[in-house]
Amino acid sequence: MEIGLVDKVRERRVGYVKRINAKSRNKPYCRVKRHVPKSLQQLFHSCKQTFKGPETVPVTQDVHKLCHILDNMKLEDVGLSRDLQFFKPGNIIKENQRVTYTTVYKCDNFSVCMFFLPERGVIPLHNHPGMTVFSKLLLGQMHIKSYDWLPHASPNSKLRMAKLKANKVLTSPCDTSVLYPTTGGNIHEFTAITPCAVLDVIGPPYSKQHDRDCSYYRDFPCDDAHQKEIGKVKDENDSYALLEEIQMPQNCQMDGIQYLGPPIDDTVF
């Protein structure tokens, strides 16, 4: 997921994102004590070990360790509470809220961020070029749809073929999901069924300068010609779609807030 959405905000490629004060009404943060939970510091240490820099993919052992830490993390570890007004069911009726994000920590090799999706909030279909992403649903229920490019899909084609990797509903608490540069559902979309909090660890972070810009897509059913093309390799349970790259959707409006949870101590490693 996803800090590419955030980076586009910082680059001011679109002009609709509003910086807000974390004390604003109905936002998902409250001030907490400065004590750093053990799990948050462990997450930082594991990230330092896992992400070696661009053009690298974490080894299996490090992936399992990081997943184990994320699987056991709770809202309170990042200064959140399920009692906050933002997470109340039906909150969309009171205020038409947008997706909100905050950055917990960021360096050249990885970033830790959170996304807060109101009921029916959407993070549209987008990719993670050259990245490995760990996503932990801390609270709520959401639908996830994800794709991977087919190996023979031409990057220069207007419509590229992709294989559906996930089309399901996640309910917290659930296991951490992991996507890789070419597998695991690198192109995905989140739709909140109830208010959600998602903790993302991304390595390396999005960077337009280093050709890791975020792209957005619209999916279409495969036509007869493409169905025939994949007929010989298609498994009975496989599903495919055609993806078209588009501009950032106008309904992809996000608010950035200051992270007010426990700070990570990056001086101890």
C-alpha positions as CSV (number, residue, x, y, z in Angstrom):
1,M,0.0,0.0,0.0
2,E,1.1,2.6,-0.5
3,I,3.1,5.5,0.6
4,G,3.4,6.3,-3.1
5,L,0.0,7.9,-2.6
6,V,1.6,10.0,0.1
7,D,4.7,10.8,-2.0
8,K,2.5,12.1,-4.8
9,V,1.0,14.4,-2.2
10,R,4.4,15.7,-1.1
11,E,5.4,16.3,-4.7
12,R,2.1,18.2,-5.1
13,R,1.3,16.4,-8.3
14,V,-2.3,16.9,-7.3
15,G,-3.7,19.8,-5.5
16,Y,-6.6,18.4,-3.4
17,V,-4.8,16.9,-0.4
18,K,-5.2,19.0,2.8
19,R,-2.7,19.0,5.6
20,I,-4.6,19.0,8.9
21,N,-3.9,19.3,12.6
22,A,-4.2,16.0,14.4
23,K,-6.4,17.6,17.0
24,S,-9.1,18.2,14.4
25,R,-12.4,16.6,15.2
26,N,-13.1,13.0,14.1
27,K,-9.5,12.1,13.1
28,P,-7.9,8.9,14.2
29,Y,-5.2,10.2,16.6
30,C,-4.9,11.3,20.1
31,R,-1.7,12.3,22.0
32,V,-0.1,9.5,23.9
33,K,2.8,9.1,26.3
34,R,6.3,9.0,24.8
35,H,7.0,5.5,26.0
36,V,8.0,3.3,23.0
37,P,6.3,-0.1,23.1
38,K,8.6,-3.1,22.8
39,S,6.8,-4.4,19.7
40,L,7.3,-1.1,17.8
41,Q,11.0,-1.0,18.5
42,Q,11.3,-4.6,17.5
43,L,9.5,-3.8,14.3
44,F,12.1,-1.1,13.6
45,H,15.0,-3.4,14.3
46,S,13.6,-6.1,12.1
47,C,13.1,-3.7,9.2
48,K,16.7,-2.6,9.5
49,Q,17.7,-6.2,9.1
50,T,15.2,-7.1,6.5
51,F,15.6,-4.3,3.9
52,K,19.0,-4.1,2.4
53,G,18.3,-1.5,-0.2
54,P,17.0,-1.1,-3.8
55,E,17.1,-4.1,-6.2
56,T,17.0,-6.5,-3.3
57,V,14.2,-8.8,-2.0
58,P,14.1,-9.9,1.6
59,V,15.1,-13.4,2.4
60,T,12.5,-15.9,3.7
61,Q,13.8,-16.0,7.2
62,D,13.6,-12.2,7.6
63,V,10.2,-12.1,6.0
64,H,8.9,-14.7,8.6
65,K,10.4,-12.7,11.5
66,L,8.9,-9.4,10.4
67,C,5.5,-11.0,9.8
68,H,5.6,-12.5,13.3
69,I,6.2,-9.1,14.8
70,L,3.5,-7.5,12.8
71,D,1.0,-10.3,13.5
72,N,1.3,-9.5,17.2
73,M,1.1,-5.7,17.0
74,K,-2.0,-3.9,18.3
75,L,-3.5,-0.5,17.9
76,E,-2.1,0.7,21.2
77,D,1.5,0.0,19.9
78,V,1.1,3.0,17.6
79,G,-0.9,5.2,19.9
80,L,-4.4,4.3,18.7
81,S,-7.6,3.2,20.4
82,R,-10.7,1.5,18.9
83,D,-12.7,3.9,21.0
84,L,-11.8,6.9,18.9
85,Q,-14.6,8.5,17.0
86,F,-13.0,7.8,13.6
87,F,-13.4,4.1,14.1
88,K,-17.0,4.1,15.1
89,P,-19.3,2.2,12.7
90,G,-21.5,4.4,10.6
91,N,-19.2,7.4,11.0
92,I,-19.5,8.2,7.3
93,I,-23.0,9.3,7.9
94,K,-21.9,12.1,10.2
95,E,-19.0,13.3,8.0
96,N,-17.9,12.5,4.5
97,Q,-14.3,11.7,5.4
98,R,-11.4,10.9,3.2
99,V,-8.6,8.3,3.6
100,T,-6.0,9.6,6.2
101,Y,-2.3,8.7,6.4
102,T,0.6,9.2,8.7
103,T,4.2,8.3,8.5
104,V,5.7,6.6,11.5
105,Y,9.3,6.3,10.2
106,K,11.0,6.6,6.9
107,C,14.6,6.1,5.6
108,D,16.2,5.3,2.3
109,N,15.6,1.5,2.6
110,F,12.1,1.4,4.1
111,S,9.2,3.3,5.4
112,V,6.5,2.5,8.1
113,C,3.2,4.2,7.6
114,M,-0.5,3.9,8.5
115,F,-3.6,4.4,6.5
116,F,-7.0,5.1,8.1
117,L,-9.9,4.3,5.8
118,P,-13.4,5.5,6.8
119,E,-16.4,3.2,6.0
120,R,-16.5,2.8,2.2
121,G,-13.2,4.5,1.8
122,V,-11.0,3.3,-1.1
123,I,-7.3,3.2,-1.9
124,P,-7.6,2.6,-5.6
125,L,-5.8,0.0,-7.7
126,H,-2.1,0.8,-7.8
127,N,1.4,-0.8,-8.0
128,H,4.6,-1.1,-6.0
129,P,7.5,-1.1,-8.5
130,G,10.5,-3.1,-7.2
131,M,9.1,-3.2,-3.7
132,T,8.3,-5.6,-1.0
133,V,5.3,-4.6,1.1
134,F,4.0,-5.9,4.5
135,S,0.4,-5.0,5.3
136,K,-1.2,-5.5,8.7
137,L,-4.9,-4.8,9.2
138,L,-4.9,-3.5,12.8
139,L,-8.7,-2.8,13.0
140,G,-11.7,-3.2,10.8
141,Q,-12.9,-5.2,7.8
142,M,-12.0,-4.5,4.3
143,H,-12.1,-6.0,0.8
144,I,-8.8,-6.5,-1.0
145,K,-8.4,-7.1,-4.7
146,S,-4.9,-7.7,-6.2
147,Y,-3.2,-8.7,-9.4
148,D,0.2,-9.7,-10.7
149,W,1.4,-9.1,-14.3
150,L,1.6,-12.1,-16.5
151,P,5.3,-12.7,-17.6
152,H,4.5,-12.2,-21.2
153,A,2.4,-9.1,-20.8
154,S,3.8,-6.2,-22.8
155,P,4.6,-3.1,-20.7
156,N,4.0,-1.0,-23.8
157,S,0.5,-2.2,-24.4
158,K,-2.4,0.0,-23.4
159,L,-4.1,-3.0,-21.9
160,R,-1.9,-5.4,-20.1
161,M,-3.0,-8.9,-18.9
162,A,-2.8,-9.6,-15.2
163,K,-3.6,-12.6,-13.0
164,L,-6.0,-12.1,-10.1
165,K,-4.2,-13.0,-6.9
166,A,-6.8,-12.1,-4.3
167,N,-10.4,-11.0,-4.2
168,K,-11.5,-11.4,-0.6
169,V,-12.5,-9.8,2.6
170,L,-10.1,-9.4,5.5
171,T,-11.3,-9.0,9.1
172,S,-9.0,-8.1,11.9
173,P,-7.3,-9.7,13.7
174,C,-5.7,-11.5,10.7
175,D,-2.3,-12.5,9.4
176,T,0.0,-10.0,7.8
177,S,0.0,-10.1,4.0
178,V,3.1,-9.7,1.9
179,L,3.6,-8.7,-1.7
180,Y,6.8,-8.8,-3.7
181,P,8.1,-7.0,-6.8
182,T,6.6,-9.5,-9.2
183,T,4.5,-11.8,-7.1
184,G,2.0,-11.8,-4.2
185,G,-0.4,-9.3,-5.7
186,N,1.9,-6.3,-6.4
187,I,-1.0,-4.3,-7.8
188,H,-3.8,-4.0,-5.3
189,E,-6.9,-2.1,-4.1
190,F,-8.4,-1.7,-0.6
191,T,-12.0,-0.9,0.1
192,A,-13.1,-0.4,3.7
193,I,-16.3,-2.2,4.7
194,T,-16.0,-0.7,8.2
195,P,-13.5,1.9,9.4
196,C,-10.0,0.5,9.1
197,A,-6.5,1.0,10.3
198,V,-3.7,-0.5,8.1
199,L,-0.1,-0.6,9.1
200,D,2.3,-0.8,6.1
201,V,6.0,-1.5,5.9
202,I,7.4,-0.8,2.5
203,G,10.9,-1.4,1.2
204,P,12.3,0.4,-0.6
205,P,10.0,3.4,-0.4
206,Y,8.4,5.0,-3.4
207,S,10.8,7.4,-5.2
208,K,10.1,9.1,-8.5
209,Q,13.8,9.9,-8.7
210,H,14.7,6.2,-8.6
211,D,12.0,5.0,-11.0
212,R,9.7,3.8,-8.2
213,D,6.8,6.1,-9.0
214,C,3.3,4.9,-8.2
215,S,0.9,4.1,-11.1
216,Y,-2.8,3.6,-11.0
217,Y,-5.0,1.2,-13.0
218,R,-8.5,0.3,-14.0
219,D,-9.4,-3.3,-14.5
220,F,-11.6,-4.9,-17.3
221,P,-12.7,-8.4,-18.0
222,C,-10.6,-10.2,-20.6
223,D,-12.1,-10.2,-24.1
224,D,-12.3,-13.3,-26.3
225,A,-9.0,-12.7,-28.0
226,H,-7.1,-12.5,-24.7
227,Q,-9.0,-15.4,-23.2
228,K,-7.8,-17.5,-26.2
229,E,-4.3,-16.3,-25.7
230,I,-4.2,-17.6,-22.1
231,G,-6.3,-20.6,-22.7
232,K,-3.3,-23.0,-23.0
233,V,-1.8,-22.0,-19.7
234,K,-4.9,-21.2,-17.7
235,D,-5.6,-23.3,-14.7
236,E,-9.3,-24.1,-14.0
237,N,-9.4,-21.9,-10.9
238,D,-7.4,-19.0,-12.4
239,S,-8.9,-15.6,-13.2
240,Y,-7.5,-12.9,-15.4
241,A,-8.2,-9.2,-16.2
242,L,-6.9,-6.5,-18.5
243,L,-5.4,-3.5,-16.7
244,E,-5.2,0.0,-18.1
245,E,-2.9,2.6,-16.6
246,I,-4.8,5.8,-15.6
247,Q,-4.1,9.1,-13.9
248,M,-4.6,9.2,-10.2
249,P,-8.4,9.0,-9.6
250,Q,-10.0,12.2,-8.6
251,N,-11.7,10.4,-5.7
252,C,-8.4,9.4,-4.3
253,Q,-8.3,12.3,-1.8
254,M,-6.2,11.9,1.3
255,D,-5.5,13.9,4.4
256,G,-2.1,13.8,6.0
257,I,-1.7,14.1,9.7
258,Q,1.3,14.2,12.1
259,Y,2.2,11.0,13.7
260,L,1.5,11.4,17.4
261,G,2.1,7.8,18.6
262,P,5.2,6.5,20.4
263,P,8.3,7.6,18.5
264,I,10.8,5.0,17.2
265,D,14.3,5.3,18.6
266,D,16.6,5.0,15.6
267,T,19.7,5.7,17.6
268,V,19.7,2.2,19.1
269,F,20.3,-0.8,16.8
